[in-house]
């Protein structure tokens, strides 16, 4: 049996959140865009944990900060696209 490391589990949680949101949008009365937006918002919790709480690199590293800003910009864009 393969032993998953902490960051492997976080990656699976991120992918699972997005997949779950997509499945909600596809198989329920919730629209696809709402499901994906919800999955993205839920995945943000795991991204935050991986990047800031248990980061393998310094959270003040410019690349880490840029990645966090881009991720949150993506989530905001998805929510705004859904809202309008």
C-alpha positions in Angstrom: 0.0 0.0 0.0 1.3 3.5 -0.9 1.8 5.8 2.0 0.7 9.3 1.1 2.5 12.3 2.5 0.7 15.3 4.0 1.0 17.4 0.8 -0.2 14.5 -1.4 -3.3 14.4 0.8 -3.8 18.1 0.4 -3.6 17.9 -3.4 -6.2 15.1 -3.3 -8.4 17.3 -1.1 -8.1 20.2 -3.5 -8.9 18.0 -6.5 -11.7 16.3 -4.6 -13.3 19.6 -3.6 -13.4 20.8 -7.2 -14.7 17.4 -8.4 -17.4 17.4 -5.8 -18.5 20.9 -6.7 -18.6 19.9 -10.3 -20.6 16.7 -9.5 -23.1 18.8 -7.5 -23.5 21.0 -10.5 -24.0 18.2 -12.9 -26.2 15.8 -11.0 -28.5 18.1 -8.9 -30.7 21.1 -9.6 -27.8 23.4 -8.6 -26.2 25.0 -11.7 -22.8 23.9 -12.9 -21.3 27.3 -12.3 -22.6 27.4 -8.7 -21.2 24.0 -8.0 -17.8 24.8 -9.4 -17.8 28.1 -7.5 -18.6 26.3 -4.3 -16.0 23.7 -4.9 -13.4 26.4 -5.6 -14.2 28.2 -2.4 -14.0 25.0 -0.4 -10.7 24.1 -2.1 -9.3 27.5 -1.0 -9.3 26.2 2.6 -6.8 23.4 1.5 -4.8 25.8 -0.6 -4.5 28.2 2.4 -3.4 25.4 4.6 -0.8 24.1 2.1 0.6 27.6 1.4 0.5 29.4 4.7 -0.2 27.1 7.7 2.0 24.2 6.7 4.1 25.7 4.0 7.2 23.8 2.8 8.6 27.2 1.8 8.6 30.6 3.5 5.1 32.3 3.3 6.8 35.6 2.7 8.6 34.2 -0.4 7.5 36.4 -3.4 6.6 33.4 -5.5 4.4 32.1 -2.7 2.7 35.4 -2.3 2.1 35.7 -6.1 0.6 32.2 -6.2 -1.8 33.0 -3.3 -2.9 36.3 -5.0 -3.5 34.5 -8.3 -5.5 31.7 -6.7 -7.7 34.1 -4.8 -8.1 36.2 -7.9 -9.3 33.1 -9.7 -11.8 32.3 -7.0 -13.1 35.9 -7.0 -13.4 35.8 -10.8 -15.4 32.5 -10.7 -17.7 33.9 -8.1 -18.2 37.2 -10.0 -18.8 35.3 -13.2 -21.4 33.2 -11.5 -23.1 36.2 -9.9 -23.4 38.2 -13.1 
